[in-house]
Amino acid sequence: MTTFRELGVHPEICDALERGGITTPFAIQEMTLSVALMGTDLIGQARTGTGKTLAFGIPVLQRSVSPKDPDYAELPQGKPQALIVAPTRELALQVSSDLTLASADRGLRVLTVYGGVGYEPQLEALEAGVDVVVGTPGRLIDLANRKSLDLSHVHAVVLDEADEMLDLGFLPDVEKLMRMTPETRQTMLFSATMPAAIVSLARTYMRHPMNIRAESSYENATVPATAQFIYQCHDLDKPEIIGRLLQAEDADKFIVFTRTKRQAQRVADDLAERGFAASPLHGDMAQVAREKALAKFREDKIRILVATDVAARGIDVRGVSHVINYTCPEDDKTYVHRIGRTGRAGATGIAITLVDWQDLHRWKLINKALDLPFDEPLETYSTSEHLFHDQGIAPGTKGRIADPKPVEKKEPRERSGDRAPRNRNRNRTRTRSRGGEVVAEVKTTESGEKQVEKVESSAGSGSGSSSSRNRRRRRSRGGGGGQGGGFEMLIMLGVFGLIFYFLLYRPQAKRVKEHKALVSSLAKGDEVLTQGGMVGKVTKVSDEKDFIEVALNDQTNIVVQKSAVSAVLPKGTMKSI
């Protein structure tokens, strides 16, 4: 079995790796090191979790001049010798951690820079001097614009997860960073896929790169050591299902993927309420909170990490036994990325995908793209026997290990607060009136006896006028004026009803009828315009289900509901676009 020492890796780097329990290279490392150590530009393709970090990290460290080397004094002091660009903060931190481990004996200074935190610590580190900079594109450009980061002396540039940077819109930033570096640099690009934009980037900034592919094509890039299970289930039953999966025989660490940040927070809170040690990981969290959650996950202080796709990019945590797709991934690429968090570095893992009924068509597209045998997911509930059998869950297991918190009843608030109690025996006087006229006074003595004293009526003119006013007010409410106003109101309502019918309801009903006729007449070969603004040709019409397949171009087909079609276009429209 080949070792790092046999591949020509520096003894100090080998010693540091061996202390970390790393002695044998993976396929991508063995194939890459012999080329990269000579300074050749290269493109590395390998599926996630196969050791790409050390494949480029070891050559970067070995070809950098150590402070212990005699030539170090001839270098521009404090200027970075190498630059590594990563798409996310989490991936940058992971890469930096691996490089720090490997360079422990060489004394190279590794700095990680990323957004979401203050500039001051990063600026101070750059001023003190660094040898290798690992960072995200946005923060690297910010520091370069501040004249704090000088990239004019780097001998190596690494673009890690280049396809992910393309997806996140970082390609212009990456090109700007490349123009800041010397043309004589060594450039290494690592990507799971090679879309056209990445190929163009390689042609522009790389010199005769060697393409190294350690695995098969991306379309078959699911990890063989990962067992995959696809269950069709209801959204309301998913927390109970996950709660039972957490108590399976081989359950260790779990990463639960959700589609939205709000969903990640909700699922994490629900699992915590059920008694499980869970934490969310999403973009709405502060960077300090995200790093704290990852640290607890790595240190086994929490077992479950509930994350969104963007937040979880580049997470490399050992011992992840299960990956659960709480929601169906958007596409095949996202699916491969998600399940690649388990079964890493040769270990086995389990990937479970929970598919809602409304996402069934999306899953079928993923299944077809990856050539998987799960075209018809098995309908599953938290009580299904096959779920317990497949996952090794003990019979009778419930999705909760802690009793629900009792609902706290709020105590009625005292009206008096801290005031002293009333003296019920004090003298009180109440008045009785009739038609606004005081007719008697009721007094309560200290002994509790009540005394009623009649009060003489005031001038008759006053009371008479008061009664007269009351009677006039009562008569006006039922007078003829109110009846006339009610009739006018009915006429106005009738007019408004006619206007609503002829101007709004009738035209809308006509449009709905016309749209139903259009949808029912859809046929294969029709060129259609969807409500989302996409133009394509109908390639398949399902009579049993309310779906059609539309070809947008020669490479892209989508499945949409018939009701999503807004118009049938004239033949030949697609050719003219």
Secondary structure, DSSP 8 states (H G I E B T S, - for coil): ---TGGGT--HHHHHHHHHTT--S--HHHHHHHHHHTTT--EEEE--TTS-HHHHHHHHHHHTS--TTSGGGGGS-TT--SEEEE-SSHHHHHHHHHHHHHHTTTTT--EEEE-SSS-SHHHHHHHHH--SEEEE-HHHHHHHHHTT----TT-SEEEETTHHHHHHTT-HHHHHHHHHTS-TTSEEEEE-S---HHHHHHHHHH-SS-EEEE-SS-GGG-S-TTEEEEEEE--GGGHHHHHHHHTTSTT--EEEEEESSHHHHHHHHHHHHHTT--EEEE-TTS-HHHHHHHHHHHHTTS-SEEEEEHHHHTT---TTEEEEEESS--SSHHHHHHHHTTSSGGG--EEEEEEE-GGGHHHHHHHHHHHT-S-SS-EE--TT-HHHHHHHT--TT--S-SS------------SSTTS----TTS-EEEEEEETTEEEEEEEE-TTS-EEEEE-----HHHHHHHHHHHHHHHHHHTSHHHHHHHHHHHHHHHHHHHHHIIIIIHHHHHHHHHHHHHHHT--TT-EEEETTS-EEEEEEE-SSSSEEEEESSSS-EEEEEGGGEEEEE-TTHHHH-
